[in-house]
């Protein structure tokens, strides 16, 4: 039996985005259509019991989230951060492990650009 833990803010946001965009049972006005109540997955705060449709049809669309929540599925490849070298899970357009590393890389790029422009 898998242990229950609190969802991180990023996981909750990703779950809400997946439900709103891809869940065939979700309607903004009515909530969960088969249950005729607000969608259970939108208020989810802990790992553990998931809506069966969400778990089987919607969650596989985001392999990083699926691995984080269930421990099953394709293990996504870790990539080293170009600034600090720490491994992180890339998702979509993310190039750095944190906003701080992104800021440092942007500062370095701007510095190099100005040096080339002056010289």
C-alpha beads as a LAMMPS data file, in Angstrom:
LAMMPS data file: protein, C-alpha beads

119 atoms
118 bonds

1 atom types
1 bond types

-500.0 500.0 xlo xhi
-500.0 500.0 ylo yhi
-500.0 500.0 zlo zhi

Masses

1 110.0

Atoms # bond

1 1 1 0.000 0.000 0.000
2 1 1 1.410 3.375 -0.965
3 1 1 1.804 5.977 1.733
4 1 1 -0.361 9.076 1.735
5 1 1 1.265 12.512 1.552
6 1 1 0.155 16.075 0.970
7 1 1 0.226 17.283 -2.629
8 1 1 2.620 20.085 -3.509
9 1 1 1.293 23.318 -4.982
10 1 1 2.668 22.389 -8.419
11 1 1 0.963 18.978 -8.297
12 1 1 -2.392 20.510 -7.313
13 1 1 -2.088 23.076 -10.113
14 1 1 -1.201 20.379 -12.638
15 1 1 -4.153 18.223 -11.544
16 1 1 -6.571 21.152 -11.885
17 1 1 -5.205 22.022 -15.331
18 1 1 -5.494 18.409 -16.533
19 1 1 -9.068 18.083 -15.244
20 1 1 -10.199 21.385 -16.759
21 1 1 -8.625 20.654 -20.135
22 1 1 -8.840 16.883 -20.675
23 1 1 -11.435 15.278 -18.384
24 1 1 -14.499 14.281 -20.408
25 1 1 -16.597 14.019 -17.235
26 1 1 -15.887 17.601 -16.097
27 1 1 -18.093 20.575 -16.887
28 1 1 -17.327 24.064 -15.529
29 1 1 -20.950 24.761 -14.703
30 1 1 -22.034 21.349 -13.363
31 1 1 -18.802 19.814 -12.045
32 1 1 -18.496 16.036 -12.325
33 1 1 -21.247 14.927 -14.710
34 1 1 -21.567 11.243 -13.654
35 1 1 -21.699 12.126 -9.945
36 1 1 -23.691 15.356 -10.358
37 1 1 -21.539 17.163 -7.782
38 1 1 -18.394 19.319 -7.701
39 1 1 -15.374 17.524 -9.162
40 1 1 -13.522 15.590 -6.477
41 1 1 -10.133 16.066 -8.158
42 1 1 -10.264 19.891 -8.087
43 1 1 -10.210 19.974 -4.275
44 1 1 -7.671 17.168 -3.865
45 1 1 -4.999 17.883 -1.196
46 1 1 -3.583 14.413 -0.462
47 1 1 -2.286 11.524 -2.533
48 1 1 -4.190 8.291 -2.377
49 1 1 -7.664 7.797 -3.818
50 1 1 -8.136 9.298 -7.270
51 1 1 -11.140 9.433 -9.559
52 1 1 -10.970 6.262 -11.663
53 1 1 -11.483 8.105 -14.963
54 1 1 -8.795 10.646 -14.045
55 1 1 -6.340 7.916 -13.025
56 1 1 -6.868 5.786 -16.142
57 1 1 -7.520 8.315 -18.919
58 1 1 -6.256 11.757 -17.926
59 1 1 -3.224 11.199 -15.676
60 1 1 -1.186 9.267 -18.318
61 1 1 -1.125 12.478 -20.403
62 1 1 1.410 13.966 -17.938
63 1 1 4.087 11.336 -17.303
64 1 1 6.000 13.464 -14.775
65 1 1 2.893 13.972 -12.635
66 1 1 1.875 10.332 -13.013
67 1 1 5.255 9.148 -11.748
68 1 1 5.170 11.619 -8.851
69 1 1 1.660 10.610 -7.752
70 1 1 1.583 6.870 -8.359
71 1 1 5.198 5.783 -8.689
72 1 1 4.183 3.929 -11.872
73 1 1 4.485 4.784 -15.512
74 1 1 7.435 5.718 -17.652
75 1 1 10.214 7.212 -15.566
76 1 1 11.038 10.593 -17.074
77 1 1 14.663 11.363 -17.818
78 1 1 16.437 13.745 -15.464
79 1 1 18.398 16.547 -17.072
80 1 1 21.236 18.520 -15.473
81 1 1 20.698 22.230 -14.960
82 1 1 23.111 24.174 -17.234
83 1 1 23.839 26.694 -14.442
84 1 1 24.261 24.674 -11.237
85 1 1 24.400 21.095 -12.564
86 1 1 21.631 19.736 -10.298
87 1 1 19.389 17.131 -11.957
88 1 1 15.730 18.094 -12.442
89 1 1 12.647 16.839 -14.269
90 1 1 12.154 18.939 -17.389
91 1 1 8.536 19.757 -18.197
92 1 1 7.559 21.445 -21.440
93 1 1 9.737 24.552 -21.904
94 1 1 11.597 24.513 -18.591
95 1 1 15.363 24.807 -19.133
96 1 1 16.620 25.456 -15.589
97 1 1 16.006 23.764 -12.246
98 1 1 14.747 26.915 -10.509
99 1 1 13.802 30.537 -11.210
100 1 1 17.047 31.614 -9.509
101 1 1 19.118 29.614 -12.013
102 1 1 17.048 31.050 -14.859
103 1 1 17.742 34.555 -13.602
104 1 1 21.484 33.847 -13.291
105 1 1 21.605 32.466 -16.846
106 1 1 19.707 35.486 -18.185
107 1 1 22.123 37.873 -16.429
108 1 1 25.100 35.997 -17.897
109 1 1 23.588 36.096 -21.408
110 1 1 22.891 39.835 -21.134
111 1 1 26.441 40.464 -19.899
112 1 1 27.927 38.542 -22.856
113 1 1 25.618 40.324 -25.293
114 1 1 26.708 43.762 -24.014
115 1 1 30.401 42.787 -24.193
116 1 1 29.975 41.761 -27.848
117 1 1 28.017 44.933 -28.589
118 1 1 30.680 47.220 -27.059
119 1 1 33.638 45.375 -28.614

Bonds

1 1 1 2
2 1 2 3
3 1 3 4
4 1 4 5
5 1 5 6
6 1 6 7
7 1 7 8
8 1 8 9
9 1 9 10
10 1 10 11
11 1 11 12
12 1 12 13
13 1 13 14
14 1 14 15
15 1 15 16
16 1 16 17
17 1 17 18
18 1 18 19
19 1 19 20
20 1 20 21
21 1 21 22
22 1 22 23
23 1 23 24
24 1 24 25
25 1 25 26
26 1 26 27
27 1 27 28
28 1 28 29
29 1 29 30
30 1 30 31
31 1 31 32
32 1 32 33
33 1 33 34
34 1 34 35
35 1 35 36
36 1 36 37
37 1 37 38
38 1 38 39
39 1 39 40
40 1 40 41
41 1 41 42
42 1 42 43
43 1 43 44
44 1 44 45
45 1 45 46
46 1 46 47
47 1 47 48
48 1 48 49
49 1 49 50
50 1 50 51
51 1 51 52
52 1 52 53
53 1 53 54
54 1 54 55
55 1 55 56
56 1 56 57
57 1 57 58
58 1 58 59
59 1 59 60
60 1 60 61
61 1 61 62
62 1 62 63
63 1 63 64
64 1 64 65
65 1 65 66
66 1 66 67
67 1 67 68
68 1 68 69
69 1 69 70
70 1 70 71
71 1 71 72
72 1 72 73
73 1 73 74
74 1 74 75
75 1 75 76
76 1 76 77
77 1 77 78
78 1 78 79
79 1 79 80
80 1 80 81
81 1 81 82
82 1 82 83
83 1 83 84
84 1 84 85
85 1 85 86
86 1 86 87
87 1 87 88
88 1 88 89
89 1 89 90
90 1 90 91
91 1 91 92
92 1 92 93
93 1 93 94
94 1 94 95
95 1 95 96
96 1 96 97
97 1 97 98
98 1 98 99
99 1 99 100
100 1 100 101
101 1 101 102
102 1 102 103
103 1 103 104
104 1 104 105
105 1 105 106
106 1 106 107
107 1 107 108
108 1 108 109
109 1 109 110
110 1 110 111
111 1 111 112
112 1 112 113
113 1 113 114
114 1 114 115
115 1 115 116
116 1 116 117
117 1 117 118
118 1 118 119
